[in-house]
Amino acid sequence: MRRTSLVVTAVTLVAALVTGCATVAEKNTDQCEEAMQAQAEPALVSVTHLQTSPDGSTVTVSGMMEDQRNSTVVPAQAECQFKGKVLTGLHWLKPANLKAGR
C-alpha cells in the first residue's frame, strides 16, 4: 500500500511539472506571435506555423505579411528567445528587408 501511494505521488509530481512547462511554452508562443505582429510593417496577414522548443525558450513563428514596397503578400518568419517567460530577443528570418534592419 505504501508503494502505491509513492507511485501515485511520483506520477502526480511529473504531471504537474509537464503541465507547468506546457504553460510556459504556450505563453511564450503567444507572446512571440504578438511581438512579431507589433513589428510587422504594415501587418502580419496570417500565421501558418508555430514551432516551440520543449522548454519554451525558443519560438519560431511563420506566416505571411504585407509588403508595402510592392503591394504583395510575402512569407514572414521570426524567432523569439525567452528566459523563462521573459522575451529576451526577436529576430526576423524572413523577409530579407526586415532581417537586415532589425
NORMO-V244002 format. One record per pair of residues at least 4 apart in sequence whose C-alpha atoms are under 6 Angstrom apart, sorted by sequence separation. I is the first residue (numbers start at 1). J is the second residue. D is the distance in Angstrom with one decimal. If there is no record, write none. Layout:
i->I j->J d->D
i->I j->J d->D
//
This chain:
i->22 j->26 d->6.0
i->24 j->28 d->6.0
i->40 j->44 d->5.7
i->52 j->56 d->5.8
i->67 j->71 d->5.6
i->82 j->86 d->5.4
i->98 j->102 d->5.8
i->53 j->58 d->5.4
i->67 j->72 d->5.4
i->82 j->87 d->4.5
i->52 j->58 d->5.9
i->66 j->72 d->5.9
i->67 j->73 d->5.9
i->82 j->88 d->5.2
i->93 j->99 d->5.5
i->37 j->44 d->5.5
i->52 j->59 d->4.4
i->66 j->73 d->4.5
i->81 j->88 d->5.5
i->92 j->99 d->4.7
i->51 j->59 d->5.7
i->65 j->73 d->5.4
i->81 j->89 d->5.1
i->51 j->60 d->5.1
i->65 j->74 d->5.5
i->80 j->89 d->5.6
i->50 j->60 d->5.9
i->64 j->74 d->5.5
i->80 j->90 d->4.4
i->50 j->61 d->4.8
i->64 j->75 d->4.5
i->79 j->90 d->5.7
i->49 j->61 d->6.0
i->63 j->75 d->5.9
i->64 j->76 d->5.2
i->79 j->91 d->5.5
i->49 j->62 d->5.1
i->63 j->76 d->5.2
i->78 j->91 d->5.6
i->48 j->62 d->5.7
i->62 j->76 d->5.7
i->78 j->92 d->4.2
i->47 j->62 d->5.9
i->48 j->63 d->4.7
i->62 j->77 d->4.3
i->78 j->93 d->5.3
i->47 j->63 d->4.1
i->61 j->77 d->5.6
i->77 j->93 d->5.2
i->46 j->63 d->5.3
i->61 j->78 d->5.5
i->77 j->94 d->4.9
i->46 j->64 d->5.3
i->60 j->78 d->5.8
i->76 j->94 d->4.7
i->45 j->64 d->5.4
i->60 j->79 d->4.4
i->76 j->95 d->5.5
i->45 j->65 d->4.8
i->59 j->79 d->5.7
i->44 j->65 d->4.3
i->59 j->80 d->5.1
i->43 j->65 d->5.9
i->58 j->80 d->5.7
i->43 j->66 d->5.9
i->58 j->81 d->4.8
i->57 j->81 d->5.7
i->57 j->82 d->4.6
i->25 j->56 d->4.0
i->32 j->80 d->5.9
//
